Amino acid sequence: MEASWVHSESVAEEEPLNAGESLKAMEIDEMSQIVDMLNLLDTRNLKKAKAILQDVFFTSFE
């Protein structure tokens, strides 16, 4: 409940690409950060995270 999806996205959009950092490198870094967060979760919270991801990104509400 402490995380803000809106804040995270607005901060990410404001950060310009560094000249030496490719888009692919940024994607790999983002994936690594997400995996690191998931690795910190216990089984119960991992199931919750899976359900949230499924609902938010993989469910069509049309």
C-alpha positions, 0 to 999 in steps of 0.5 A: 500500500506504500507504493505509488504506481503513478509516482513510479511511472512519472519519475521514470518518464522524466529520466532522460536516456543516458548517451551510453545506456541503450534501451535494451540495457534499461529493460534488463535492469528493470527486469532484474529489479523486478526479479529481485523484489519477487525473490524477497517475497514469501510464498503467500505474497508471491501468489498475491503478486502473481494474481495482481500481475495477472489482473493488471497486465494480462486480463482483458476487461472488454 
